[in-house]
Amino acid sequence: MTCHQCGTEVQGKTGVCPTCGTALKFVEEKSGGEQRKPKVPAKRWMVRATMILVLVGGIGVFLDQLLRTFHPVIERQPTVGMVTMYREQKIASVPIEATMKGGAIAIPLRAVQENKLVRFFDPEKIQEVPMIAYVTPQGKLVTAMSKSEHCGSTDFYLSGNNIHCASCPSYWNMASLEAYACCQKYYPDPFPSAVAGDEVRIDPITIRTWKSRL
């Protein structure tokens, strides 16, 4: 190197200039120069950001369903399934036969779990309005009168996390029965039921004394 004070060329790593005695500082050069970290392309950042947003959104939807406020009747219903996410597909009601067991209306629990939504009638034909049963995304068993008095429909279907009227655009959240269209009050009216072994048991008096909300 060259002394910055007197211009003398200095060999080796001597700490002072042999001519003028000026203190010298040596800077070692790194071979190949300083290596810089490669920049991540903007497109890759966009893909990562999109994936994070989708993940956060999915978690948000899952928690929304998991922590959903229940309709008061559904809140007290037994849990018969695991927390799940219903796909955005149309699940029509499956007709099944109900029977009388020990003075109660009975349907197979497995039929509800496997078909997602079942529809049945009073086996003694005292109540003419049909009933439905399904399991919410939170695993709650729901039994309800299969009628929406506003349009007169007696059939429904599931799609996503909602239960839809089969005759008009009305639909409601399966757990809270919060309305997303018309017919605010005329969702399938839920009633209490219990699980005994492999059957869902329903008090026939509750069904046969049910009155229209109109």
MOSULTA-V753220 format. One line per field, one symbol per residue. ss: DSSP state (A for helix, B for strand, O for the rest). phi: phi as a letter, one per 40 degrees, with the letter a starting at -180 (. if undefined). burial: I if it has 9 or more other C-alpha atoms within 8 Angstrom, else O. A space follows every 10 residues. Layout:
# MOSULTA-V753220
ss = ???
phi = ???
burial = ???
This chain:
# MOSULTA-V753220
ss = OBOOOOOOBO OOOOOBOOOO OOBOOOOOOO OOOOOOOOOO OAAAAAAAAA AAAAAAAAAA AAAAAAOOOO OAAAAOOOBO OOOOOOOOOO BBOBBOOOBB BOOBBBBBAA AAAAAOBBBB OOOOOOOOOO BBBBBOOOOB BBBBBOOBOO OOBOOBBBBO OBBBBOOOOO BBBOOOOOBO OOOOOOOOOB BOOBBBOOBB BBBAAAAAOO OOOO
phi = .bcccbgccb cgbccbcccb gccbbbbccc cggccccccc ddcccccccc cccccccccc cccccccdcc ddccdccccb accabcccbc bccbcbccbb bfgbcbbccc cccccgabba bcccfccccc bbaabcdcgc cbbaccabcc bgcbaaabag bbbbccbacc abccccgccb acfdcbcdcc bcabbbgbbc bbcccdccbc bccc
burial = OOIOOOOOOI OOOOOOIOOO OOOIOOOOOO OOOOOOOOOO OOOOIOOOOO OOOOOOOOOO OIIOIIOIOI IOIIOOIOOO IOOOOOOOOO IOIOOOOIOI OOOIIIIIIO IIIOIIIIII IIIOOOIOII IIIIIIIIII IIIIIIIIIO OOIIIIIIII IIIIIIOOOI IIIIIIIOII IOIIOIIIII IIIIIOOOII IIIIOOOOOO OOOO
